[in-house]
Amino acid sequence: MEMYSAAHYKKDKGYKSKRVHYGEEGTTDQAMSPTDVNVELYKLKEQVRAMHDVKEDIPMFFDPQDLSRGSYGVHVDKYLGRSPCDGPAGYIFQKVTYSAGAVASKTNVGGMYKLSPDHMGFIYHDNETGTEVRINEDGADLAGASDPTPAGISGEAKLVPGDLILGAILQLVDTRSSDNRTGFVTAGLVSNDSATPDTYGPELSNDPSNFITGSAISGGKTHAANGLVSCSVASPNLNIYNPTVIATAASDLAPAAIGAPINAITVSGISPASTSNQIRFQLHVYALVGARQKTISHYTQPDPSFRMECLTRQFAEHPVSMIH
């Protein structure tokens, strides 16, 4: 875009100006009236505004490669650590990642996360209760009467009541050798009618055909574990209009979100069963978090180039991403 300079404007209009020298400070024009100056400034402002209004060429859909590896991609991740200028005051856009592994000697293992105020992610095994593993240790069932402070994590490594979850990605990490990578992987964003993990957990891990493939929003997907490079189930979009407010403290836990769908991935038919502990799940939660005191995310000031709408320019073509 060609900048419209003062010299060009005067030349086009036939103006003649007189140059007055001020020693080494340069020159100035005395022929331009205040009206001329205003016109010139207006033109320059319009050109600068037009340059800033140029939109990035952003694809409509998130890249399945990015999603399968636990990320919403560069067009979202570039805003991490920044505070939106039109978002809730004092909140910063962050990504929190959790990781946990299944236990050994199981035939079926299922990772799941219910995006609700409870903020609970689990790994269930076979048709069992009592052997489940927590993926994230900052959820509701470890909370006392005050904010949960589970051992081993603190500060920015956890979410706390009042943080706003915009979306989540559950990722499968299968570290078994190719010789032992048996069974099938079934994944989906699953509808359910329970808020109790011990009810939906064994169903998802032990009977994925009925409770994932048959109940998944937009349909579930199944693939042989051998040959599957990466897999995830993601919230299809970042929900800025009605984000989930975390309420994990026992004293202020909100009513359970029964209707909230579950990000679920099950590996079934593991053989030998002794290798089941080589299967891990990673949970990536994108959230607006309240600024933490004396940490890297302490609040500074809003970023004028970061508006909440910047997080809504893309969505997932399908909740499940399988790369093979």
N, C-alpha and C positions, 0 to 999 in steps of 0.2 A: 504493500500500500504506500503510495507516494505522500509524504508529509507536505502539507500546504503551508509554506513558510510566509513570513511577513513580506519578504521581498517579492515573492510570486504574486501575492495578493495585490500589492501596490502596483506592480507592473501590469497586471490584468486590468486594473481599474484606471490606469493612466495617471497615478499619483506621482508627484515629484516631491522629493524630500530634501531637506537641507541637513548636511552632516555637521555636527558640532563636536569638536575634539575636547576631551577632558584629560589632557596629559597622557599618561600611560593606561588610563582606565578604559580606553576604547572610545567608541562613538555612540551617539544616540540619534534617533529621528525626532525632529520637532514638527514635521508636517502632519503627522497622524493625530487626528482629533480623538477625544475619549471614546466617541462612538466607534471609530475605526479600530481602536484597540480592543474594545469589547467584542466586535465582530471577529477579529483575529483570534482572540482567546477562545471564543465559542467554537470556531472551526477546529482549533487544535484539540480542544477537549472532546469534541465529537469523534475525531480521528483516534484519539487514545482510547476512548470508550469502545469504539468499534474493534480495535485491536484486542482488547481484553475480552470482548464478547465472543471471540472465535472459540467454538466448542471443540473439545477433543473428539477424535474419531474413536468412540468407545463402542465395542460390540454390544449387541442386545443381550446376549447370553454370557454367563460366566463360562470360563474355559473348563471343561470336564477334567483336564489334566491337573489344573490348579485345585479344583475341588477334591479330587481323589487324593491329593497330598495334603489336604487340610487347610486350604487357603481360598479366600474369595478373589484372589488375584491382585495384580499391581494397582488397578484402578480403585480398589478399596483399601488395600494395605498401606498405600502412601499416606493415608490420613491418620494412621495409628500414632498415638502419642500427642494428638492435637485436639484442641477444644473447638467445637463448631460455634460459629458466631451467632447462629440462630437456634442453638440447642439449649438444654437446661444449664443454667449458670453454674460454673464450677465443676462441670463433668468433662471427662477426657475419654476419647475413643481408644479402647484398648482391646487386645486379644490375649486371652488367658488359655494356656494349654495344659492339659492333664494327661497322664499316661498310667496305665495299669495292665498287668498281665493275668491271664487265666491260670488256674491251678492245674497240676498234673493229673494224669490218669482219668481224663474225661473224654467222652465220645463226641459230645456236642457242647459248644460254648457260644454264648450270645452276649454281645455288647449292646447296651441300650442307654439312651438319655432322653428324659422327658423334660422338654423345655417348659418349665412352670416355676412358680415362686419357690417350690421346694428345692429346685436346682440339684437333681439327683441323677447320677450316672452309675450304672452297675455292670458287672459281668456275672451272668448266671450260668450254671453248668447243668447239663442234662435236665432232668425234671426235679431238681433239688431246691430246697430252701435251707438256709443255714450255711451254705458254702459260698455264697456270693461274695464278690470283691467290689469295693467301691472304686470307681474311676476317679472321682473328685472327692476330696475329703473336707469340703467346705459346704456340704449340703445339709438338709434339714435334720436328718436322723442322728447326726453327731452333735447337734446343738444342745446347749443347756438353756438356762433362763436368760442368758445374755448372748451376744454375738458368738458364733462358733469359732474356736481357736484350736483346730486339730493340730496334733503334734507334727512337726516337720515343715509346716508352711506358715508363712506370716506375710504381712504387708501386701505387696503387689502380687504375690503368688496365689492369692485367693480372692474370691468375690465376697462382698459383705452385704447385709441387708440395705436396701436402698439403691444398689447398683441396677442398671437397666440393661437387660439382655436383648440384643437386637437379632441375633441369629447364632446357630451352632452347627458345627460339622463333626460328625463321629467318623473316625478313620480306622480302618483295619490295618494292622501291621503284622503280617504273617512271616515270622522269621524261620520257619521250618525249612529244611533242605528240600531241594526239588525231589529227592527220592521219597521223602516222607510227606510231601504236600498232597495229602489225600483229601477226599470229601468234596463238599460243595459249599459255596458261599452264597447266602441269600440275604438280600438287603432291601430296605424300604422305609419310607416315612409312614409309620403304622398308626391307624386309628385304633382307639381302644375305649373301654368303658369302665376303667378302674384307675384309681390313683394309688393303689397299693402295690409296691414293687414285687412282693411275694406272690401276688396274684398274676400279674402280667409277665413277670420275669421268667418263670419256668415254661410258660406257654411259648414265649418267643424263642427261648434257647432250645427247647426239645421238639417243637412242632412248627418249624418255620413255614412249611407248605400251607398250613391253615392260617397261622397268625401273622405271617409277613406277606407272603405272596398273595394270599387271599384277602388281606385287609389293608394293604398299603395304598396310600393316596397316590394317584397316577400310576399305580401298579408297581409291584416289587420286581426285582431282577435276581436271577440265579446264574451262577457261573461256576465251572469247575475250579477248585482251589489251585490246581496245578495249571500254570499259565496265566494266572491273574497277577498282574504287576502291582496294581494299587486299587483301592476301593474306599468309598465314603458315602455317607448319607448326610445331606446338608439341608438346613432350612432353605427353601427355594429363594428367599429374598431376605434382605435386612429390614426388619420391621421397625420403622421410625415412628409410625403413627400410633401404635399401641404396644410399646415394648413391655416385656415381662419384668416386673419389679421384684427383685429378690426379697424374700421374707423367710429366712431360714432360722431365725431365733425362735425358740419354742414359745416364748412369751408373746410373740406377735405374728406367728405363722398364719398366713392367709388361708382361707378355705382351699383345699386341694383342687387343682385344675384337672378335673376328671377327663374333660374332652380334649386336652392338649395332646397332639400326636407325639409319637415316640420315634426318634431316630434309632433304628435297630439293624444290627448286622449279626448274622449267625453263621458259624462254621460247623457243619454237621458231617458225621461220618469220619471222624478223625481216627487214623490208624497208622502206627500204634498209638494207643491212648496216652502213652507216657509222654508224647510230644505236645500235648495240649498246652503245656505251660510255655511253649514257644510262640504262642499267639497273644498278641497285645492289642489294645485299643487305645487310641488317642482321642481326646475330646478337646476341640478348639471352640472356645466361646468368644464371640465378638460382643462387646458391651460398652455402654457409656458408664464409666466408673467415677464415683466421687473422688476428688483429688485426695491422695494420701499425704499425710504429713511427713515431711523430711525424706521424701523419696524422689525417684526420677519423675514421677507423675504429679509432683506438686503443681498446683494450679498457677498459671501465670496470667495469660490473657487470651481471649478468643482469637482464633485465626480468621481474618476476614475472607480468605480464599476457601475456607472450609464451611460449606453450608450442609445441613442435614440432607438436602436433596441429592448431594453428591454420592450418597450411599444407596440411592434408589435407581441409578441409571441402568443397572443390569439385574437379571434374575436367572435362576437355573432353569434350563430347558426341562430337566427331570431331577428329582431329589437325589437319585442314585447315580453315582459316577463309577464306572468300572473300566479300568484300562488293562488291556491284555495284549 
